[in-house]
Amino acid sequence: MKKKNKKILTWIIIIVFLLAVGFGIYKYIDNKNTTSTNDKTIMTKRTAVVKLGDVSQTLAASGPIESSDTKNYKASFQGEIDTINIDNDDFVKKGDVLITFSTTSLDDQIENLNNQIENSYDLIDSANDDIINLQDSISDIYENITQKQEDIADLQLDIQEQIDSKLSTTIYAPISGITFNIRVEEGDMINDGTILATISNVNIYKVELSMNAKILEGNIQSASIYYKNTEYSAIIISHSDYTYKDKFGSPLVDVILQFETTVSLPSGDKVSGIIVVDNIKYYSNRDSLPYYAINEKVTSTIQGELLSLNIVEKEFVNKGDILATISCEYIDNKIEALNNQIDLLNDQIESFNDQIDSLNNQIEKKGDLITDYTENISDIQESIETLESEYTDLKITADFDGVISHLNIEVDDNISPNSTLFTLTSMDKPQIIISIDELDIAKVKLGMDSSVVIDALEDTLKTPISAKVTDIALLGINQGGVTSYNVTITLEENIEGLMLSMNSTATIFIDISYDTLYVPIEAITILNGTKYVYIKTDGTDIPEINSDMQPSFGGRKGNVDTSTMTEEQLARIKERREAAGLGDADIENMNSTANSLQEYYTGTKLVEVTTGVFNESYIEITSGLEKGQIVVLPPTYTTTSTNDTSGTGLFGSPTKRVPGMGSGGK
């Protein structure tokens, strides 16, 4: 009992000393002129109702409205502008024709080429008429010439096949794996079918093991391969259709297992196996060397010189990697040889023509002319198709909905390639890029709900625009020793009157609790790390507080009881009061304030609570309270004086809140 009284006495002395010092500071600042013995502290009891609603924790920052997509349109060729269907600040739809170029030059070129085709057809008709007139007398020789021409056509097909074979001059990896047995070097002459190397998948193996033949008699449940105390799951690929016996007379069967590893097994190392049949484990009769299960040979499909070899023995390659390139010189030589054969046939035709009269020579010439004209027509038609395809390039269409800007061209301007024509800016899903401090950026996640308020659009103050976090910069910006990160907020609504560069404020909802209990954050009192709330009761009891709890009654201790103090203790207190400039009237006024605090919390009780999401105004209550309960908030107080009509607080301010909360939050 004595120890408890001594502890209480010690706390009383400390509190009186702190109150005395505080009041002395006040007396010094106010020059002891603003209070009197007639001062009175008036407490205003404040309460709040436990409500049900949403509580959110947010981050907010400002920034201008920006476009989600902007494209600068440039000319892809040189030409004259025919029409311009847009102007700066025009809104266009995707697919709208914005600018067209003059087709005059293309039209003239195509018309000239068509005239050449007609002229060629006239020449062909004339040559055919001549040939028909001559064929009656030289039909036998004509048949020979025809045969030679057919031979030429066959050779031309051969030439085309050789041209197509040039696609095989690059050799690609057929599978991913390690290269082995490289048989060639750069500069080697290789043939169709030459094997350059072998690619093996070094993570998939097969191994042939001798197993007890009883595995064939039951239900095989699993198979495993063991290598240096490491087990690999395996599958049975096949087994021999015969059995044999070991030296002990036990029947054996050869089984091929396939297994996959994460690392390549060293060459020459053996493995063992286990096959589980009807819950019985059968071990391999002996260890065996595994071998690669998947091997592919890299083979050339053409003949030529090996120009480059991009593989190294026992190195990994990916499927599709370029392994080698082969010179097409051999193919070119073969094409040249075929052309020489064609030339030879033509020489033979010419020789036949030489053996007969000039009519044969005329037929040959007419035939050559027809061929030339026909090829010329084909070339011209290809040129026309190429030119006609350019018509699509003579008009520029919008790639997306947006607004035109930076248009500085006019009709009849001759535009050079790569010249800038205009800019198209999308108004679909505009965005805001805000800066978030490095201490908060870890809280922000992609897809978080956000809201945006546009300063120039008053309706958004009442109803913010829905938005989401769509991008978070990985690289921060350091300024003045503080790093911040750009976060992109994309609007999800189309807002009338919205314009780019408008200033806006984006709020990111970091955490939110829906339909939850909440109270003002100042209602929370923390005592020794535990959170409490003062609940209004129907009685007049003073809240019971454990002697170890600090503080009590909204953060203040009660009256100083000097009745149990010794004369020595009283003398020390008096000395401290005098040193602080406090008289008996001052102490009486301070004790009156403490009594008022005690009276303020009369009729309440402390209830322990747990909390959740909070912000600067409200805090979620996850347990301890019910909807509709009345919580008592820390008091406000004013000091009135008969000598001074202005309100004065305990420490000199007209109106002051007595804190009831040490800190808030989870």
C-alpha angles and dihedrals in degrees: 000000000000091000091053093049090048091052092050091047091052092053091048091054092049093048093047090050093051092047090048093051092047093049091047090056089050091050091050094050095046093041088234091282106109104061136055140177088272093064115124129192114218117200120207111207112221126194139179134197122240102245138193118231146093124313120191139182112214146179119212135188138158133240143143124277110258135188121259092214134022127174130189109211117215134183114259094199142011117276149126120270112241104178137006112199097180142062134195113289092019116141113225135187127231109275096023113142105241106171134010128195127217116273095198096102093047092046092053093048093049093047091051091050092049089053089053090052092052091049091050091051090052090051091048091051091050092049091048091052090052092049093050090053091051100042095076092070102036103036095130094054090042089059089055091048090049091053091051091050090053089052088052090052090052090051090050089055088051089052091052091050089053090050090051090050089064086080087071095060089096116067119204131197108264092204140006114262148088122313119235138171098024102194103181141054134208110280095031119134108234133187136217104287097023111150110227100181145322125255117206130187099232094194098061117065140177125206133183112221133179109235135179107274089230088084086077092058101060144037110295107221104176145344129212139182121215124206120172094333092314118119122212124189112241141188128217110245099180145324134215119269091228137057133215136186133250123224090278093054096252114145114246135191129194113238128187113214128189122207139168128225135190092224134039115261116234115257113261096021115128130217136205131214144216127201119192114212120176089343091306119119117222116194125209115264091232141353119267139195114258120221134199113278097203121048129162127188117223104224135182118231096193139046122248149094118309102240099179136010114196099182132093126200113270095003126131121251130183123232108269096025114140106252103174146350126217126209115250091209091103090052091048090051090050091049089050090050090051090049088051088054089052089050089049091052090050088051089052090050088049089049090053089050090050089056093059133048128286090278091073089050090052092050091051092049092046090049092050090049091052090051092049092048092047093051089045090053090050091051091048092050090052089051090051091051090051092050093046090053087059090066089079089057091055091077129056118210131190114264092203142357111286153114125286121233141159092035105162105155133097138206114280092024111142104229124206122217114278092018114149111246106176144316126253116203120194119228092190113114099348116204144210125219111209132180119240122193118246089243091061104032094088089063093059118089133182112265095026114151115252139175130215131208118198112210093213095047108068094190089067090062088067097033112026118208117258114244142159138217105256103167139022118193114235092203117065131211117236118208124166092349093305121109122210133179131219114240120191117219114193120202116232097196134066107235121198112236095020113145132181118264092028110145114248143170120227122201120199117205102223096175132358137179118202126212093000134144115261142171135187108287091235089065090074117096118189116209116182091336095310120112121231139175127206107236120199114240135189093242134074099237122134113238111265111236126184112244090241093059117101126223117015135191097025095325100311134103122229133249123321107248108206096170093095096043124110121238090255092054091047090051092052091049090049090051092052091048092051091046088054092047094247122148130195091268091054092051091047090053092049092049088049089055091050090049089051091054089051090049090046092063094041109120094033137098133207114245122190113231139182120220140206135178115013142175135183092287110029140027131203118242111211097177141001101052140066132214113274097024116135117237122195115230125208109282130253116215141191130198119221126193133193088219097045122037094198117100115252128191128215091271100029106281119119094232126015139175119225104220117238096180130069093192139329138223141072 
